[in-house]
Amino acid sequence: FSEGIFLQDVYPSFGIGRDFQKNSQSVYDPNITILETVIDVFLESILIRQPVRRRLNNSMETTKFKGLGRYALAPEDHVHWTPELKQREINAHNQARLLNKFGYHWTMSKIEDPNIKILLEKSPPNAVLSTFLQSLINLGHCNNDKCWQSSTEQTNFNQISSAAIFIFMQRHPIATSLAHMAWRDCQGLTLNDLMANWVAVSLYMHIDFPRLQQATVIRLEDFADDPASLLAGLYDWLQLDPISETELTINTNTVYSDPNAKYLDQYCSSHYTRQDHAALQSTWQDAVSRFGYDLTSWGAACEKRANDEFSE
């Protein structure tokens, strides 16, 4: 396993990684008004700056939104794990269960090596679990009341050292959505569906971010532009010994300079029409722009390619 969420039983895997089922296309019901509810919640929490305290749609069955590309569209109390909502789950027994599961794969040789200062767990759903994980992992490491107090006491909150550090990697929502389409569990989901899930995950991450004691967000596109500088900066941010120039070269020489190029090609050749892109942009541009992304440029790139091909 490359992702710890599949190794443990303390918190849910949200149906991600399940075997492809014959009727998987029926898991997602396009007649349910997902887009409207996601946009409503987005406007409530981001534009009006109010916390999300309601389900995305009270009438939805949670099982309709299990699995890759859809899990964040489930009712909020099922998918957005916070210390307040899941206080009973934050206990020494669950902490031991979780760390024992991870520790089996964080081999003892690495744990005993004084040069290993950070142990990595890289499951993408950590974006909706972050404040819960911070509180659970910090149990016994610091005063637990302080480990998950509200963001209104942010000054004191940030002064506490956390055993849990979060690095979130974001990618352009269209590229992310098209990458998901390569997985069989996403068959039957449309680009609009996958965009809705991207926005929901980003929304929960945005809401929780101020409450995390040590966290940062990196755009994949920014990393690809200058991987060596960004990686060196991460070492400094993590208070690790500086990485050597040789190690920087070894660890970044395989990074694609344009990681979204093949997905832009795919979008222009298989998905783009002016009408469809205009609808996509109308629905999602305001939401994705809050996270530093733009849909207009992808439409312009497809138009340019079409004009270039026509002129040839």
Buried (B, 14 or more C-beta within 10 A) or exposed (E): EEBBBEBBEBBBBBBBBBEEEEEBEEBBEEEBEBBEBBBBBBEBBBEEEEEBEBBBBEEBEBEBBBBBBBBBBBBBBBBBBBBEBBEEBBEEEBBEBBBEBBEEEBEEEEEEEEEEEEBEBEBBBBBBBBBBBBBBBBBEBBEBEBBBBEBEEEEEBEEBEBBBBBBBEBBBBBBBBBBBBEBEBBEBBBBBBBBBBBBBBBBBBBBBBBBBBBBBBBBBBBBBEEBBEBBBEBBEEEEEEEBEEEBBEEEBEEBEEEBBEEBBBBBBEEBBEEEEBEEBBEBBEBBBEBBEBBBEEBBEBBBEBEEEEEEE
